[in-house]
């Protein structure tokens, strides 16, 4: 089955190693995430404008940066995740419910992933972004809703106040992340849409993970 959701994680190191890295890189990323599609909206520059969904990390890019700075590990200033369901599947939900579905999905994935790794859920914040895209085999553009999640470099661990938290492909963490994302989105589709959503995936070849073409199609300007 073609991937129903793309999940991806990257991180910002405390040390600057070039453009987009270190503290300066994190500050720039947080500002971009807050203002990207509202840069002409004066409310976006108001500190009381709640663009972020705050789960303990902050409601403004300044607050989020300070929290990450305080909760960083030796090697990770902040984790930056992307959670991106397939646009053609998100289109099956009523338009008025899509953002709430995506927000709930994001929270379930974050909490489940840390639990599976043996950690309590850390402080985090996320923002919902929207853009138009034309998926493969589609002729009309669809709204592409996705979330950007920011998390600190440490997380609460049983018996320890906080511990450094790492995501390593070699240890299968990316595969676990994809499995959890796929499971929760599939459950949401089954529960809120019904099994007919699977008809959109019947003709696709079976794969155990999203290939790079999927990621490039959904994020062409990465």
GROMACS elastic network, one bead per residue, 0.5 to 0.9 nm:
[ bonds ]
;  ai    aj funct       b0    kb
    1     4     6  0.81062   500
    1   201     6  0.61104   500
    1   202     6  0.71393   500
    1   203     6  0.82268   500
    1   204     6  0.56267   500
    1   205     6  0.56891   500
    1   207     6  0.58259   500
    1   208     6  0.78744   500
    2   201     6  0.64452   500
    2   202     6  0.88217   500
    2   203     6  0.89669   500
    2   204     6  0.56282   500
    2   205     6  0.65087   500
    2   206     6  0.64005   500
    2   207     6  0.64325   500
    2   208     6  0.85251   500
    2   209     6  0.81643   500
    2   210     6  0.70865   500
    2   214     6  0.89049   500
    3     6     6  0.69221   500
    3    85     6  0.88286   500
    3    86     6  0.77492   500
    3   182     6  0.78043   500
    3   201     6  0.88683   500
    3   207     6  0.77247   500
    3   208     6  0.81663   500
    3   209     6  0.66265   500
    3   210     6  0.52162   500
    3   211     6  0.83776   500
    3   214     6  0.79505   500
    4    84     6  0.89186   500
    4    85     6  0.61249   500
    4    86     6  0.54043   500
    4    89     6  0.74707   500
    4   181     6  0.89908   500
    4   182     6  0.65049   500
    4   185     6  0.76234   500
    4   186     6  0.77142   500
    4   201     6  0.85212   500
    4   210     6  0.85644   500
    5    83     6  0.73861   500
    5    84     6  0.56157   500
    5    86     6  0.53751   500
    5   178     6  0.79081   500
    5   181     6  0.68312   500
    5   182     6  0.60327   500
    5   185     6  0.73550   500
    5   210     6  0.81377   500
    6    82     6  0.77739   500
    6    83     6  0.61724   500
    6    84     6  0.50798   500
    6    85     6  0.61551   500
    6    86     6  0.75055   500
    6   178     6  0.71772   500
    6   181     6  0.78906   500
    6   182     6  0.83018   500
    6   210     6  0.68081   500
    6   214     6  0.79879   500
    6   215     6  0.69417   500
    6   218     6  0.85924   500
    7    81     6  0.73168   500
    7    82     6  0.56234   500
    7    84     6  0.62155   500
    7    85     6  0.83385   500
    7   174     6  0.84452   500
    7   177     6  0.69353   500
    7   178     6  0.58523   500
    7   181     6  0.68089   500
    7   182     6  0.88007   500
    8    80     6  0.84684   500
    8    81     6  0.56252   500
    8    82     6  0.51617   500
    8    83     6  0.67695   500
    8    84     6  0.86104   500
    8   174     6  0.77184   500
    8   177     6  0.80978   500
    8   178     6  0.81189   500
    9    79     6  0.69594   500
    9    80     6  0.58155   500
    9    82     6  0.63894   500
    9    83     6  0.89280   500
    9   167     6  0.80641   500
    9   174     6  0.79934   500
    9   177     6  0.89242   500
   10    78     6  0.87474   500
   10    79     6  0.59335   500
   10    80     6  0.52661   500
   10    81     6  0.62703   500
   10    82     6  0.86578   500
   10   167     6  0.87826   500
   11    21     6  0.89784   500
   11    76     6  0.65666   500
   11    77     6  0.73831   500
   11    78     6  0.56760   500
   11    80     6  0.55066   500
   11    81     6  0.82227   500
   11   153     6  0.85382   500
   12    15     6  0.84282   500
   12    16     6  0.89513   500
   12    20     6  0.83626   500
   12    21     6  0.59277   500
   12    22     6  0.60185   500
   12    23     6  0.78010   500
   12    25     6  0.73595   500
   12    26     6  0.63706   500
   12    75     6  0.86090   500
   12    76     6  0.60040   500
   12    77     6  0.54479   500
   12    78     6  0.53252   500
   12    79     6  0.64228   500
   12    80     6  0.76345   500
   12   153     6  0.89746   500
   13    16     6  0.70781   500
   13    17     6  0.83645   500
   13    21     6  0.64598   500
   13    22     6  0.52250   500
   13    23     6  0.77760   500
   13    26     6  0.87577   500
   13    74     6  0.85710   500
   13    75     6  0.57688   500
   13    77     6  0.51699   500
   13    78     6  0.72420   500
   14    21     6  0.78908   500
   14    23     6  0.60559   500
   14    69     6  0.84485   500
   14    72     6  0.78846   500
   14    73     6  0.84379   500
   14    74     6  0.76049   500
   14    75     6  0.64964   500
   14    76     6  0.61119   500
   14    78     6  0.83538   500
   15    21     6  0.72063   500
   15    23     6  0.72874   500
   15    75     6  0.82356   500
   15    77     6  0.86123   500
   16    19     6  0.78711   500
   16    20     6  0.81243   500
   16    21     6  0.50552   500
   16    23     6  0.70179   500
   16    24     6  0.76656   500
   16    25     6  0.78435   500
   17    20     6  0.83538   500
   17    21     6  0.58809   500
   17    22     6  0.68854   500
   18    21     6  0.57586   500
   18    22     6  0.80675   500
   18    25     6  0.87211   500
   19    22     6  0.85912   500
   19    24     6  0.86029   500
   19    25     6  0.68591   500
   20    23     6  0.87715   500
   20    24     6  0.70157   500
   20    26     6  0.71642   500
   20    28     6  0.74321   500
   20    29     6  0.77697   500
   21    24     6  0.65972   500
   21    26     6  0.67517   500
   22    25     6  0.52198   500
   22    26     6  0.63862   500
   22    27     6  0.87696   500
   22    77     6  0.76542   500
   23    26     6  0.51695   500
   23    27     6  0.62028   500
   23    28     6  0.86493   500
   23    65     6  0.84028   500
   23    69     6  0.82698   500
   23    77     6  0.76797   500
   24    27     6  0.51740   500
   24    28     6  0.62499   500
   24    29     6  0.86573   500
   25    28     6  0.51684   500
   25    29     6  0.61653   500
   25    30     6  0.86726   500
   26    29     6  0.50332   500
   26    30     6  0.61141   500
   26    31     6  0.85893   500
   26    65     6  0.73309   500
   26    77     6  0.81996   500
   26    78     6  0.77193   500
   27    30     6  0.52689   500
   27    31     6  0.62724   500
   27    32     6  0.86245   500
   27    61     6  0.73684   500
   27    62     6  0.78354   500
   27    65     6  0.65503   500
   28    31     6  0.52292   500
   28    32     6  0.61391   500
   28    33     6  0.86562   500
   29    32     6  0.50440   500
   29    33     6  0.61409   500
   29    34     6  0.86178   500
   30    33     6  0.51104   500
   30    34     6  0.61909   500
   30    35     6  0.86324   500
   30    60     6  0.86656   500
   30    61     6  0.53883   500
   30    62     6  0.82872   500
   30    64     6  0.79258   500
   30    65     6  0.76314   500
   30   150     6  0.85626   500
   31    34     6  0.51212   500
   31    35     6  0.60291   500
   31    36     6  0.79122   500
   31    60     6  0.88279   500
   31    61     6  0.59756   500
   31    62     6  0.85757   500
   32    35     6  0.53202   500
   32    36     6  0.51568   500
   32    37     6  0.89057   500
   33    36     6  0.56135   500
   33    37     6  0.85369   500
   33    61     6  0.85776   500
   33   127     6  0.71324   500
   33   128     6  0.89564   500
   33   129     6  0.81537   500
   33   148     6  0.75197   500
   34    37     6  0.82232   500
   34    38     6  0.78543   500
   34    39     6  0.86213   500
   34    44     6  0.74215   500
   34    45     6  0.89135   500
   34    51     6  0.64517   500
   34    52     6  0.72842   500
   34    60     6  0.77751   500
   34    61     6  0.69393   500
   34   127     6  0.73965   500
   35    38     6  0.50802   500
   35    40     6  0.85344   500
   35    41     6  0.86162   500
   35    44     6  0.63407   500
   35    45     6  0.78171   500
   35    51     6  0.86270   500
   36    39     6  0.59569   500
   36   129     6  0.83444   500
   37    40     6  0.79462   500
   37    41     6  0.86260   500
   37   129     6  0.76771   500
   37   130     6  0.80092   500
   37   131     6  0.87405   500
   38    41     6  0.50028   500
   38    42     6  0.80278   500
   38    43     6  0.83127   500
   38    44     6  0.61173   500
   38    45     6  0.89525   500
   39    42     6  0.74595   500
   39    44     6  0.68115   500
   39    45     6  0.80331   500
   40    43     6  0.87981   500
   40    44     6  0.80983   500
   41    44     6  0.56260   500
   41    45     6  0.76654   500
   42    45     6  0.55958   500
   42    46     6  0.70052   500
   43    46     6  0.50934   500
   43    47     6  0.83930   500
   43    48     6  0.82551   500
   43    49     6  0.58994   500
   44    47     6  0.78088   500
   44    48     6  0.86607   500
   44    49     6  0.58124   500
   44    50     6  0.81850   500
   44    51     6  0.72869   500
   45    48     6  0.85568   500
   45    49     6  0.72780   500
   46    49     6  0.53146   500
   46    50     6  0.88595   500
   47    50     6  0.79614   500
   47    59     6  0.82392   500
   47    60     6  0.64789   500
   48    59     6  0.81281   500
   48    60     6  0.81136   500
   49    52     6  0.85497   500
   49    59     6  0.82043   500
   49    60     6  0.81188   500
   50    53     6  0.73749   500
   50    54     6  0.86847   500
   50    59     6  0.61727   500
   50    60     6  0.75986   500
   51    59     6  0.72186   500
   51    60     6  0.77743   500
   51   126     6  0.88349   500
   51   127     6  0.65580   500
   51   128     6  0.83096   500
   52    58     6  0.77662   500
   52    59     6  0.53283   500
   52    60     6  0.69264   500
   52    61     6  0.86437   500
   52   125     6  0.63558   500
   52   126     6  0.56662   500
   52   128     6  0.79833   500
   53    58     6  0.83242   500
   53    59     6  0.69208   500
   53   103     6  0.84769   500
   53   124     6  0.86607   500
   53   125     6  0.54890   500
   53   126     6  0.52433   500
   53   127     6  0.60695   500
   53   128     6  0.84951   500
   54    57     6  0.60509   500
   54    58     6  0.54043   500
   54    59     6  0.54959   500
   54    60     6  0.89115   500
   54   123     6  0.84610   500
   54   124     6  0.67231   500
   54   126     6  0.68730   500
   54   127     6  0.89136   500
   55    58     6  0.73245   500
   55    59     6  0.88597   500
   55   122     6  0.85749   500
   55   123     6  0.57027   500
   55   124     6  0.50882   500
   55   125     6  0.53447   500
   55   126     6  0.81675   500
   56    59     6  0.86887   500
   56    67     6  0.88385   500
   56   122     6  0.80965   500
   56   124     6  0.58408   500
   56   125     6  0.70666   500
   57    63     6  0.71824   500
   57    64     6  0.53319   500
   57    65     6  0.85315   500
   57    66     6  0.87409   500
   57    67     6  0.58640   500
   57    68     6  0.76046   500
   57   122     6  0.88137   500
   57   123     6  0.51439   500
   57   125     6  0.56566   500
   57   150     6  0.83563   500
   57   151     6  0.77543   500
   57   152     6  0.83706   500
   58    61     6  0.74882   500
   58    62     6  0.81467   500
   58    63     6  0.50115   500
   58    65     6  0.84422   500
   58    66     6  0.87792   500
   58    67     6  0.73546   500
   58   123     6  0.87798   500
   58   124     6  0.78639   500
   58   125     6  0.66782   500
   59    62     6  0.84959   500
   59    63     6  0.65932   500
   59    64     6  0.69702   500
   59   125     6  0.76656   500
   60    63     6  0.52752   500
   60    64     6  0.61728   500
   60    65     6  0.85966   500
   61    64     6  0.50512   500
   61    65     6  0.60309   500
   61    66     6  0.86026   500
   62    65     6  0.52005   500
   62    66     6  0.62848   500
   62    67     6  0.87049   500
   63    66     6  0.52126   500
   63    67     6  0.62226   500
   63    68     6  0.86785   500
   64    67     6  0.51443   500
   64    68     6  0.61927   500
   64    69     6  0.85348   500
   64   124     6  0.84759   500
   64   125     6  0.77067   500
   64   150     6  0.82308   500
   65    68     6  0.51527   500
   65    69     6  0.60568   500
   65    70     6  0.86454   500
   65    78     6  0.87370   500
   66    70     6  0.62221   500
   66    71     6  0.86354   500
   67    70     6  0.51553   500
   67    71     6  0.61237   500
   67    72     6  0.84386   500
   67   123     6  0.87156   500
   67   152     6  0.76026   500
   68    71     6  0.50487   500
   68    72     6  0.56646   500
   68    77     6  0.61447   500
   68    78     6  0.58998   500
   68   150     6  0.86939   500
   68   151     6  0.73019   500
   68   153     6  0.72504   500
   68   154     6  0.89879   500
   69    72     6  0.54577   500
   69    77     6  0.63309   500
   69    78     6  0.80678   500
   69   152     6  0.80263   500
   69   153     6  0.89531   500
   70    77     6  0.88953   500
   70   152     6  0.86314   500
   71    77     6  0.76973   500
   71    78     6  0.85124   500
   71   152     6  0.57336   500
   71   153     6  0.63467   500
   71   154     6  0.59743   500
   71   155     6  0.82998   500
   71   162     6  0.86947   500
   72    75     6  0.78486   500
   72    76     6  0.59102   500
   72    78     6  0.66160   500
   72   152     6  0.57798   500
   72   154     6  0.58855   500
   72   164     6  0.79232   500
   73    76     6  0.51766   500
   73    77     6  0.63301   500
   73    78     6  0.85627   500
   73   152     6  0.80687   500
   73   154     6  0.56896   500
   73   163     6  0.78576   500
   73   164     6  0.53150   500
   73   165     6  0.76563   500
   74    77     6  0.78437   500
   74   153     6  0.82243   500
   74   164     6  0.76219   500
   75   153     6  0.77553   500
   75   164     6  0.84737   500
   75   166     6  0.89412   500
   76    79     6  0.71711   500
   76   152     6  0.76942   500
   76   154     6  0.80758   500
   76   164     6  0.81650   500
   76   165     6  0.82226   500
   76   166     6  0.80266   500
   77   151     6  0.89775   500
   77   152     6  0.64424   500
   77   153     6  0.53762   500
   77   154     6  0.87598   500
   78   150     6  0.67078   500
   78   151     6  0.56166   500
   78   153     6  0.50089   500
   78   154     6  0.85575   500
   79   149     6  0.79278   500
   79   150     6  0.57058   500
   79   152     6  0.59991   500
   79   153     6  0.63524   500
   80   148     6  0.68868   500
   80   149     6  0.56321   500
   80   151     6  0.65188   500
   80   152     6  0.88904   500
   81   147     6  0.80499   500
   81   148     6  0.56579   500
   81   150     6  0.64398   500
   81   151     6  0.80994   500
   82   146     6  0.71398   500
   82   147     6  0.57775   500
   82   149     6  0.62913   500
   83   102     6  0.87773   500
   83   105     6  0.88807   500
   83   106     6  0.69308   500
   83   109     6  0.88453   500
   83   146     6  0.57428   500
   83   147     6  0.52590   500
   83   148     6  0.66284   500
   83   149     6  0.78100   500
   83   181     6  0.79008   500
   84    87     6  0.82301   500
   84   102     6  0.88267   500
   84   144     6  0.80736   500
   84   145     6  0.69245   500
   84   147     6  0.65499   500
   84   148     6  0.87989   500
   84   218     6  0.81817   500
   85    88     6  0.86413   500
   85    89     6  0.72678   500
   85    90     6  0.66599   500
   85   102     6  0.82182   500
   85   144     6  0.81959   500
   85   145     6  0.74650   500
   85   146     6  0.67326   500
   85   181     6  0.88694   500
   85   182     6  0.88459   500
   85   185     6  0.75631   500
   86    89     6  0.54048   500
   86    90     6  0.63207   500
   86    91     6  0.87377   500
   86   135     6  0.85365   500
   86   144     6  0.77183   500
   86   145     6  0.87063   500
   86   218     6  0.83106   500
   87    90     6  0.50320   500
   87    91     6  0.61186   500
   87    92     6  0.89834   500
   87   133     6  0.79658   500
   87   134     6  0.86612   500
   87   135     6  0.74464   500
   87   142     6  0.63944   500
   87   143     6  0.63890   500
   87   144     6  0.50986   500
   87   145     6  0.70181   500
   87   146     6  0.89980   500
   87   218     6  0.87578   500
   88    91     6  0.51399   500
   88    92     6  0.70733   500
   88   135     6  0.74485   500
   88   138     6  0.86881   500
   88   142     6  0.70466   500
   88   143     6  0.85364   500
   88   144     6  0.85377   500
   88   200     6  0.84513   500
   89    92     6  0.54274   500
   89    93     6  0.77345   500
   89   189     6  0.81212   500
   89   197     6  0.71807   500
   89   200     6  0.80853   500
   90    93     6  0.57370   500
   90    94     6  0.87258   500
   90    95     6  0.88072   500
   90    98     6  0.68175   500
   90   101     6  0.89082   500
   90   102     6  0.86823   500
   90   143     6  0.84916   500
   90   144     6  0.81068   500
   90   145     6  0.78624   500
   90   189     6  0.87548   500
   91    94     6  0.73148   500
   91    95     6  0.73246   500
   91    98     6  0.79974   500
   91   142     6  0.75155   500
   91   143     6  0.76441   500
   91   144     6  0.89037   500
   92    95     6  0.84718   500
   92    98     6  0.89967   500
   92   189     6  0.85279   500
   92   193     6  0.68809   500
   92   197     6  0.77347   500
   93    96     6  0.82437   500
   93    97     6  0.65620   500
   93    98     6  0.60095   500
   93   101     6  0.83828   500
   93   189     6  0.84485   500
   93   192     6  0.75927   500
   93   193     6  0.68415   500
   94    97     6  0.54209   500
   94    98     6  0.64777   500
   95    98     6  0.54578   500
   95    99     6  0.81593   500
   96    99     6  0.74255   500
   96   100     6  0.83145   500
   97   100     6  0.54951   500
   97   101     6  0.61078   500
   97   102     6  0.86937   500
   98   101     6  0.50471   500
   98   102     6  0.61310   500
   98   103     6  0.85755   500
   98   145     6  0.81361   500
   99   102     6  0.50673   500
   99   103     6  0.60620   500
   99   104     6  0.85462   500
   99   128     6  0.74987   500
   99   145     6  0.76525   500
   99   146     6  0.89826   500
  100   103     6  0.50246   500
  100   104     6  0.60759   500
  100   105     6  0.84106   500
  101   104     6  0.52504   500
  101   105     6  0.60598   500
  101   106     6  0.86101   500
  101   188     6  0.79358   500
  102   106     6  0.60629   500
  102   107     6  0.86654   500
  102   128     6  0.81320   500
  102   145     6  0.78367   500
  102   146     6  0.73787   500
  102   147     6  0.76242   500
  102   185     6  0.89322   500
  103   106     6  0.51086   500
  103   107     6  0.63582   500
  103   108     6  0.87300   500
  103   126     6  0.85634   500
  103   127     6  0.88065   500
  103   128     6  0.77411   500
  103   147     6  0.78476   500
  104   107     6  0.52361   500
  104   108     6  0.62574   500
  104   109     6  0.86959   500
  105   108     6  0.51711   500
  105   109     6  0.61920   500
  105   110     6  0.86799   500
  105   181     6  0.81241   500
  105   184     6  0.66751   500
  105   185     6  0.66735   500
  105   188     6  0.78660   500
  106   109     6  0.52364   500
  106   110     6  0.62177   500
  106   111     6  0.86419   500
  106   126     6  0.83536   500
  106   147     6  0.73340   500
  106   149     6  0.82849   500
  106   181     6  0.84775   500
  107   110     6  0.52392   500
  107   111     6  0.61120   500
  107   112     6  0.84057   500
  108   111     6  0.53283   500
  108   112     6  0.58840   500
  108   113     6  0.83252   500
  108   180     6  0.89300   500
  108   181     6  0.85932   500
  108   184     6  0.71869   500
  109   112     6  0.52317   500
  109   113     6  0.58637   500
  109   114     6  0.85743   500
  109   177     6  0.80376   500
  109   180     6  0.62951   500
  109   181     6  0.57929   500
  109   184     6  0.69714   500
  110   113     6  0.53399   500
  110   114     6  0.63996   500
  110   115     6  0.86255   500
  110   121     6  0.73360   500
  110   124     6  0.89071   500
  110   149     6  0.88946   500
  111   114     6  0.55266   500
  111   115     6  0.61755   500
  111   116     6  0.86815   500
  111   120     6  0.78199   500
  111   121     6  0.55173   500
  111   122     6  0.85616   500
  112   115     6  0.50128   500
  112   116     6  0.60368   500
  112   117     6  0.85764   500
  112   121     6  0.84209   500
  112   180     6  0.72530   500
  113   116     6  0.51794   500
  113   117     6  0.63451   500
  113   118     6  0.88326   500
  113   119     6  0.87253   500
  113   121     6  0.86501   500
  113   176     6  0.76368   500
  113   177     6  0.64846   500
  113   180     6  0.67781   500
  113   181     6  0.87633   500
  114   118     6  0.63267   500
  114   119     6  0.51177   500
  114   120     6  0.62157   500
  114   121     6  0.58104   500
  114   122     6  0.81628   500
  114   155     6  0.85661   500
  115   118     6  0.50307   500
  115   119     6  0.52780   500
  115   120     6  0.60823   500
  115   121     6  0.71084   500
  116   119     6  0.74990   500
  116   176     6  0.85848   500
  117   120     6  0.88634   500
  117   173     6  0.87015   500
  118   157     6  0.71986   500
  118   158     6  0.80257   500
  119   122     6  0.82004   500
  119   155     6  0.66709   500
  119   156     6  0.59528   500
  119   158     6  0.69958   500
  119   165     6  0.89245   500
  120   155     6  0.68588   500
  120   156     6  0.52740   500
  120   157     6  0.60310   500
  120   158     6  0.75480   500
  121   124     6  0.85128   500
  121   155     6  0.69531   500
  121   156     6  0.70134   500
  122   151     6  0.72586   500
  122   152     6  0.74490   500
  122   154     6  0.76265   500
  122   155     6  0.50127   500
  122   156     6  0.62440   500
  123   150     6  0.89756   500
  123   151     6  0.65831   500
  123   152     6  0.71770   500
  123   155     6  0.79697   500
  124   149     6  0.70724   500
  124   150     6  0.57088   500
  124   152     6  0.71379   500
  125   148     6  0.84944   500
  125   149     6  0.58442   500
  125   150     6  0.54743   500
  125   151     6  0.68807   500
  126   147     6  0.63962   500
  126   148     6  0.54490   500
  126   150     6  0.61002   500
  126   151     6  0.87929   500
  127   146     6  0.84645   500
  127   147     6  0.55378   500
  127   148     6  0.54942   500
  127   149     6  0.67141   500
  127   150     6  0.88452   500
  128   145     6  0.68644   500
  128   146     6  0.57913   500
  128   148     6  0.66457   500
  128   149     6  0.89735   500
  129   144     6  0.80801   500
  129   145     6  0.57766   500
  129   146     6  0.55219   500
  129   147     6  0.59851   500
  129   148     6  0.75614   500
  130   143     6  0.65670   500
  130   144     6  0.55023   500
  130   146     6  0.66116   500
  130   147     6  0.87658   500
  131   142     6  0.83966   500
  131   143     6  0.58002   500
  131   144     6  0.51485   500
  131   145     6  0.67250   500
  131   146     6  0.87883   500
  132   141     6  0.60437   500
  132   142     6  0.55387   500
  132   144     6  0.55423   500
  132   145     6  0.86084   500
  133   140     6  0.85831   500
  133   141     6  0.51561   500
  133   142     6  0.54217   500
  133   143     6  0.63360   500
  133   144     6  0.61186   500
  133   217     6  0.86060   500
  133   218     6  0.74530   500
  134   137     6  0.84437   500
  134   138     6  0.60811   500
  134   139     6  0.68088   500
  134   140     6  0.62184   500
  134   142     6  0.59495   500
  134   143     6  0.86117   500
  134   144     6  0.89249   500
  134   217     6  0.87232   500
  134   218     6  0.89025   500
  135   138     6  0.54818   500
  135   139     6  0.81073   500
  135   140     6  0.85600   500
  135   141     6  0.74745   500
  135   142     6  0.77153   500
  135   217     6  0.72733   500
  135   218     6  0.77723   500
  136   139     6  0.82874   500
  136   217     6  0.82616   500
  138   141     6  0.74236   500
  138   142     6  0.87491   500
  144   218     6  0.81230   500
  151   154     6  0.83901   500
  151   155     6  0.89099   500
  152   155     6  0.72507   500
  152   165     6  0.84967   500
  153   163     6  0.85955   500
  153   164     6  0.60992   500
  153   165     6  0.57818   500
  153   166     6  0.75739   500
  154   162     6  0.60983   500
  154   163     6  0.52890   500
  154   165     6  0.50057   500
  154   166     6  0.83594   500
  155   161     6  0.83845   500
  155   162     6  0.52919   500
  155   163     6  0.56288   500
  155   164     6  0.65592   500
  155   165     6  0.61218   500
  156   159     6  0.88452   500
  156   160     6  0.69322   500
  156   161     6  0.57443   500
  156   163     6  0.63267   500
  156   164     6  0.89502   500
  157   160     6  0.52032   500
  157   161     6  0.63504   500
  157   162     6  0.57065   500
  157   163     6  0.62864   500
  158   161     6  0.75552   500
  158   162     6  0.86096   500
  159   162     6  0.89137   500
  160   163     6  0.68655   500
  162   165     6  0.89923   500
  166   173     6  0.89071   500
  167   171     6  0.81441   500
  167   172     6  0.86242   500
  167   173     6  0.57385   500
  167   174     6  0.72204   500
  168   171     6  0.54265   500
  168   172     6  0.67321   500
  168   173     6  0.55911   500
  168   174     6  0.70502   500
  169   172     6  0.51182   500
  169   173     6  0.54973   500
  169   174     6  0.53865   500
  169   175     6  0.75988   500
  170   173     6  0.75759   500
  170   174     6  0.86094   500
  171   174     6  0.82387   500
  171   175     6  0.89520   500
  172   175     6  0.52377   500
  172   176     6  0.62817   500
  172   177     6  0.86729   500
  173   176     6  0.50365   500
  173   177     6  0.61143   500
  173   178     6  0.86947   500
  174   178     6  0.62474   500
  174   179     6  0.85828   500
  175   178     6  0.51664   500
  175   179     6  0.61127   500
  175   180     6  0.86308   500
  175   209     6  0.77717   500
  176   179     6  0.50349   500
  176   180     6  0.61198   500
  176   181     6  0.85141   500
  177   180     6  0.53192   500
  177   181     6  0.61759   500
  177   182     6  0.85864   500
  178   181     6  0.50824   500
  178   182     6  0.59773   500
  178   183     6  0.84332   500
  178   209     6  0.74863   500
  178   210     6  0.86149   500
  179   182     6  0.51563   500
  179   183     6  0.60142   500
  179   184     6  0.86475   500
  179   209     6  0.86964   500
  180   183     6  0.51012   500
  180   184     6  0.62131   500
  180   185     6  0.85719   500
  181   184     6  0.54397   500
  181   185     6  0.61621   500
  181   186     6  0.84374   500
  182   185     6  0.53022   500
  182   186     6  0.58970   500
  182   187     6  0.84603   500
  183   186     6  0.51883   500
  183   187     6  0.61435   500
  183   188     6  0.86924   500
  184   187     6  0.50603   500
  184   188     6  0.62449   500
  184   189     6  0.87010   500
  185   188     6  0.50140   500
  185   189     6  0.62103   500
  185   190     6  0.85935   500
  186   189     6  0.50783   500
  186   190     6  0.61137   500
  186   191     6  0.84944   500
  187   190     6  0.50749   500
  187   191     6  0.59796   500
  187   192     6  0.84278   500
  188   191     6  0.50978   500
  188   192     6  0.58212   500
  188   193     6  0.76899   500
  188   194     6  0.89910   500
  189   192     6  0.53833   500
  189   193     6  0.50724   500
  189   194     6  0.62528   500
  189   195     6  0.75442   500
  189   197     6  0.70241   500
  190   193     6  0.57042   500
  190   195     6  0.54806   500
  190   196     6  0.84335   500
  190   197     6  0.77972   500
  191   194     6  0.59904   500
  191   195     6  0.85139   500
  193   196     6  0.74211   500
  193   197     6  0.68640   500
  194   197     6  0.65121   500
  194   198     6  0.87473   500
  195   198     6  0.59229   500
  195   199     6  0.80831   500
  196   199     6  0.56121   500
  196   200     6  0.79786   500
  197   200     6  0.58503   500
  197   201     6  0.76773   500
  198   201     6  0.52541   500
  198   202     6  0.63733   500
  199   202     6  0.52288   500
  199   203     6  0.80421   500
  200   203     6  0.75140   500
  200   204     6  0.84574   500
  201   204     6  0.54714   500
  201   205     6  0.86418   500
  202   205     6  0.81525   500
  204   207     6  0.89514   500
  207   210     6  0.72829   500
  207   211     6  0.84887   500
  210   213     6  0.80491   500
  210   214     6  0.61760   500
  210   215     6  0.73117   500
  211   214     6  0.55349   500
  211   215     6  0.68276   500
  211   216     6  0.89581   500
  212   215     6  0.50665   500
  212   216     6  0.60876   500
  212   217     6  0.84898   500
  213   216     6  0.50837   500
  213   217     6  0.60138   500
  213   218     6  0.86315   500
  214   217     6  0.51762   500
  214   218     6  0.63364   500
  214   219     6  0.85063   500
  215   218     6  0.53096   500
  215   219     6  0.58772   500
  215   220     6  0.78395   500
  216   219     6  0.50031   500
  216   221     6  0.79152   500
  216   222     6  0.77045   500
  217   220     6  0.55108   500
  218   221     6  0.89725   500
  219   222     6  0.56397   500
